Amino acid sequence: MVTVYALSSDDLRLRQGTPALMFEHEIRTMTIVSAQLTFTYGR
């Protein structure tokens, strides 16, 4: 599953090494809309 976000800003004020919880908070704060895509892969 892949989640795609449309954000209200292009600057999330995050740096390398930022804890995952802070990253998630910034994404959720800036989210306008999101979509989840589910793919099936087989050979």
N, C-alpha and C positions, 0 to 999 in steps of 0.2 A: 504494500500500500504506500502511496506517495501522497503527501499533503502539499498543496500549492496555496500560497498566501498572496493576497493583494494588500499592500501596505500603504499607509497614508504618508509615509516619509521614506526617503532613500538613505537616511542616516540613522542607524540603530544605536549609535554610541557604544558599540561593543568592541572589545579588543581581543586578540588571541589570548587564550587562557582564561577567559571569562567563564565562571561556573555555569553549567547547563540551566540551572533554575533562573538565573538572571537573563540568559538568552531567551528562554521561554517567556518570561515576563515581558520583555521588550517586544517580542513578536506579537503576543496577545494584546498588548497595549496599542500597537500600531495597526492591527488587522482591520481592514475594511470588510473583507469577505475571504472565505477559504473554501477549498474544494478538496475532497479526497478521491483519489483515483486508485482503483484496484485492478491489477494486471494478473492474468493467468499465463504462465509460461510453461511450455512442455515441449518435449522432443519426441 
